[in-house]
Structure formats: C-alpha cells, structure tokens
C-alpha cells in the first residue's frame, strides 16, 4: 500500500513540474507591511547606509535617486510623469540614455545620434500649422531599465549653476528645454564623430590608414588569387563604423543626465511622495527585503532525506503583488 501511495505521489509530482499550464500555481494575498514594520525597515536601511564608508557611491535610502535606482521605482516614477503630470519628454530622454549605456559599438553610436536629433536639435515645423513636431511618448517595455547613479555626482552648488546656465523654460532650441554649452557640446561631439565616420567610409584606402582593411584587397591562397565575397564590403563597412563610433566618450551624456534628472526631481518628487505609486513602491521593496519563510513555497512531494534533513519538491507561491502594484 505504501508503494502504491509513493507511485501516485511520484506521478502527481512529475505531472506538476512537467506541465506548467496545469501544474499547481497557488496564490496567496500579498502581505502589506504595518506602519511599525515599515518604520523598522526604514531605520534598518538608514542604519546600513550610515555605516557604509563610501556614501557617495550609494543613493541615500528613501530619497529620489534611491527610488529610481530600482527597475520598479523608475517605472512607477516614469508612469507618474506620463499619466498624471502629462510631462513625458524629459523622462523619455533619460530612458533613451539608459538604453544607450547598455549598447556598444555601432548600435550605441546610432542611438546617440538619434537621441541628439530627436531631443537636442530643434524640432521640425509642420508646414500646414507652423507648429513644432515633438516626439511621441514612448513606454518602458524592458524589465531591467533602471537609473544607475553616476560614479561622481555633482554638489548642490554645481547643480544650481548647471540648471541656471543650461535650462530654457521656453523650449526654443529643443523639446526638452535645454539651451546652453552642455547641449551644444553634445551636439558637436556626437555629430562630429558621426560625420567623421561617414567620411572615413568613403575615403580612399590610402587615406583610411594601415590599420583598416582595404575592401579591394585581393586575397591569395595556394591555388591562386581569391576575389572578395559579395558581403566583404558590407562586413568591413560595419567593422569600420563600429571602430569609429567607439571613439564616442562614455561620459558624453553624463552632465545632461544630471541636469535633467535634477530638474525632474525639483519639479515632481514631492508630488510623487504623495502619490499612491510611492506607497506601492515602499510596500514592494519591503516585501522584497523580507526574510523568505516556509509558507512562501508549496510543498508538492517529499523526495527523500539528505544530510541536512528532508528534501522536498517545492513550487514558489505566486503572490498577487505585481498585479496589485501595476493595476491599482
């Protein structure tokens, strides 16, 4: 009888782990922290941060940059700007910079040029209405998009000077309201490298230098000369494009990122603190930091006994946390 019970349990267990559609997917209510639990958690965060020797490299807990340094926090703040404040251009600009930082080579260079043309250059004008054509609102589709604090942040005095000398409330020069030396320097840097890239691709083999491969070179092997393959020029073109775009400084957007992020903080952070999204974020991060307990798993089958006790087949309990955060 015991063998029959074990066989039935084995069949149920194999069925549960092999069929993701019909297997057990238990749901449990999301534990919302009490006020006392939240206070204790906040005190712990501040205590850990105060004991850190390098505070400049870690955002202060419960402050603006700490909130947007998590993917969910950045998403909620972005949605707050787009849905309630109706101000999406600057946060879309920051989102594009964060995407740019994850790319390399030609893709990074192409996105840098698109960022400049879309957000830092003057907007085109409709001939019919004589009104500016601004970029359309884009949404975050990535699960990993989060703000990463720069290694060296600016002081308050420096930020005040940067905002004073580079912000333009009239948005006369570009759609995100920048006008000053920072904007001009980025435009000149990115477009100059882009222009040099095109010039190099059209230059003669002698002008290109010995470090680049000549598209017209005839290769040889033991049987005689070989003609280049049909895709030879295209491959070498992409290779040189990647080489030249790699000259784009990695900090080219650092200062403008500081300016726009600080401007958004001053305009909208206080409002975000009073929004339900801030409460949802705190509840999620508290839940994320809480200690994992046995009730977080659905025990399906005891598989055997090991050196440290019973070994069981478990399935994580799915909470209604994400649904609750994103829909309410």
Helices and strands as residue ranges (DSSP letters): H 2-18, E 27-28, H 35-50, G 55-57, H 64-68, H 71-83, H 89-101, H 105-115, I 116-120, H 156-166, H 181-202, H 205-208, E 219-221, E 224-226, H 232-245, H 254-273, H 276-289, G 294-296, E 297-306, E 309-316, E 318-319, H 321-327
